[in-house]
Amino acid sequence: MRLRTSVAATVGALALVISLPAPAGAAEGDFTYKHVDQAGVARTSSLADPRSRECITLPEVGDERTEPAHSPRNNTNATATVFAGADCEGAHFSLRPNGGKASERLKVRSVVFS
């Protein structure tokens, strides 16, 4: 009787684990930032549904010889932590989900989403 109960409990637990949804691999929404392109023109760029828990160096400003981006706006459903340096290095600041923003004084080169 104990063996049947143990087997039934194990099968039930396995079925529960298999039916659980996998964790999301991306934050949903857009993350926008402002930067100056190579021609000196002010631009606004965005990351759509960025991957979670993965450092993203902003492609337009990853090179230290360029001006960093500024005025980040987090319209994703995850907290965005922005960094002053590429590869998520240097000083950092967190932006809340769904509308967190910072002024042009905050200079950024990379971001990671929780």
KANOR-V668489 format. One record per pair of residues at least 6 apart in sequence whose C-alpha atoms are under 7 Angstrom apart, sorted by the first residue. I is the first residue (numbers start at 1). J is the second residue. Records with the same first field share a line. If there is no record, write none. Layout:
I: J  J
//
This chain:
25: 51  52
26: 49  50  51  52
27: 49  50  51  52  76  77  78  113
28: 49  76  77
29: 48  49  75  76  77
30: 46  47  48  49  74  75  76
31: 46  47  48  73  74  75  76
32: 44  45  46  47  72  73  74
33: 44  45  46  69  70  71  72  73
34: 43  44  45  69  70  71  72
35: 42  43  44  68  69  70
36: 42  43
37: 43
52: 112  113  114
53: 112  113  114
54: 112
55: 87  88  110  111  112
56: 87  110  111  112
57: 86  87  109  110  111
58: 109  110
61: 67  68  69  109
62: 86  109
68: 107  108  109
69: 107  108  109
70: 104  105  106  107  108
71: 101  102  103  104  106
72: 101  102
73: 99  100  101  102
74: 80  95  97  98  99  100  101
75: 97  98  99
76: 97  98
77: 97  98
78: 97  113  114
79: 94  95  96  97  113  114
80: 94  95  96  111  112  113  114
81: 92  93  94  95  111  112  113
82: 92  93  94  108  110  111  112
83: 89  90  91  92  93  108  109  110  111
84: 90  91  92  107  108  109  110
85: 108  109  110
86: 109  110
87: 110
88: 110  111
95: 101
//
